[in-house]
Structures are given as C-alpha cells and as structure tokens.
Amino acid sequence: MADRPPYEGPNMIVIRFGGGARRRETIDPEHTFSPFLCREFAARGTLFMNMEIAQLKGLNTSHGEGTLNIVTGHYDQYQDVAGKFLGARFEPKVPTVFEYLRKAFNVPPHQTLLVNGEDRPDEEFYTFSNHFAYGIDYRCSMLSLYRFKAWRLRQQIADGRLSGAALEEQRKALAKWERLDARSARDEPPDPALESFWQRWANHYGESGLVNPRGDRLLTELTIRAIHELRPRLLMVNYQDCDYVHWGHLSHYTRAVAIMDEGLRRIVETVEADPEYRDRTIFVVVPDCGRDNNPLANVPCQHHFNSRSAHEIFALIAGPGVARGQVVDRMVDQTQLAGTIARLMGFTAEHAEGRLLEESIA
Ligand SMILES: [Zn+2]
C-alpha cells in the first residue's frame, strides 16, 4: 500500500437514483417529483437525458444488474452465485471503480464506501469483483443496517455480559451472517475506522433513545455521517425505495422519488458546507434502471418485461471541471459511466467500456 501515491483528485459521490426510476417522474419538468434534481441541481452540471441500458439478449433490467453496470462499466448476464431463483447475489468478473481507485492510489477501504438499504442483502456483496488482478484486497467498505447489526452482535458477544441461551442465540445469529459473507469474515480484519463509526452511531441512536430513520432516509443519514466522520473519496449511495411500487401503488413510487430528491439535496448541502469537499466533489446521479410505462398493466411501473422505458434512464454529472447547464441529447449508455468516473478521478478503468461521456470531461 505504501508504494502507491496518495490520492489528490476530486471526491466522487455517486447517487443511485432508484431502485428503478423513469425519466418522466425525475428529469421531466412537467411531471417531476424530484424538483431539486430537475429544477436546481441539473443546471449545475451536464445532463445526459438519453442514457440507455442496452437491449442485449439475456440481459435483465433490474437493480443488481444496473448497479454493477454502473460500477464496472460492463454488461454481463449475471446469475446468482448460489443458483437461487431470482437471487441477486452476483459476482462481477471485471473490477469495480472502487478497486481501480484503490489499486492506483493509497486510499484506505473506509474512504471507498457503498451505502446500502436494509432489505437487499444480496447487494451487500457488490464490494469487489473476482478479477484475478483486483478483488478483495481492493474492496470498498459497506455501510448498512446489516453491517451495523453484525457489529453489534460481535460487540455483545465480546463484552461478556450475555450468557446461556441469550449468548447462544447471538452466536447463532452472527454465524449465520458470517456464513453469508464468508470471504469477508475470513479475510478482512476489523477496520478501526468503521468500528468507531458504528460505536458513535450506537451512542447516538442507542443511548439517546432516538430511533434511527428507516428506508431511504436512513441511507441519507448514513451518507451524511460518513462524509463527516470517514471522509470518503469515492462513495455510492444505493437508494431503493421507488421499488415498493412492486406492491401495486403508484404513490409508493412517486413518494419515494420525492424522499430521494430530499436526500440528494441534503447530501449536496453537506458537501457545500464542508471546506474540504466544497468545489472538490463531483456528483453523478443515475438510476439503476427505468420502469415500464404500460398503462394497461395491473401493477404499474414494473421493470422486468424488457419494455423500452425500463431501459431509458439519464445521468447527471456535476462538480468542478464539469460544464454547467449543459444538456446532451445524443444517446449514451449506462456502461459509459465507469470509464468516465475513472477519467474524472484520474485513473483508468481498463476493463470498462472505452467510450466515455466526453461532454462531461473538460
Ligand atoms: Zn424492482
């Protein structure tokens, strides 16, 4: 690690504006439920309004796939590693932007972060690829309620106050988690920076009697605390609550878009209030996938039927060196983001799509 140069480029915050959001409710001023993104933030950067997920045979437009398209810059027909039907525990074969950054520069794992929702345990594992030259040594760290609960279990077992059946129960719960995440549990020593992050989180929400926020509001809270306490250089937050529209109510989707927009606004304000982040941080806002617009469907706005609008997304890139108020309407592709992020940060994503989003690069 010591032989690598320190990282002196811009910080990068990637906002996964999902899970699954169409252009209509986001960047369309007539119909938007995200006024900050559409009417304020878009004007501060370059908006690619015609980004698509390619129509390739065997390719699914869903949350895990979209996330990996963004971080690897590469399409793959992912299959669950345990062969589980509809399982989404995928292992990318090419490196993620986190791995490229950490291989090129001396950046500790707790400064490369994925912030994840609590009801998608499969996505807990998108922190590294199985590429022979990269992989677990260059992984990013994950912040999520799962990670917090695992930390708490370890604490409770270690502090010796539990005994008998209660202790046995905690041990079983922890063993179940560690079986799920076997490689990390085995190969990754506890990171003191993360240990004290979770200790402060527990102090705040445990001893104060406050209940931590849930859903996408929790992701916003974790992100803001992480910026203050861990000082990330590359962070991706995976918003997901739009996806509750799978239960059947369009209002679940539109309300979630509004909550996510408020989260984006708070994260941008946090960056602007911080002298070390202000003018030194680039934002990328991009959905993992779009949503269907079939008006005859029983359940509106799904994304598994390969319809055109499930492939239609957008990307906004804003920050130092990126043209402000620029709108690009040529068709671009979701896999062009990884190489563009790499170029903006000053490294090369050698296995990613080589065409970049040139308009965003000064
Ligand atoms: Zn979904």
Residues whose N, C-alpha, C, O or C-beta is under 5 A from the ligand:
A	BS01	ZN	D243
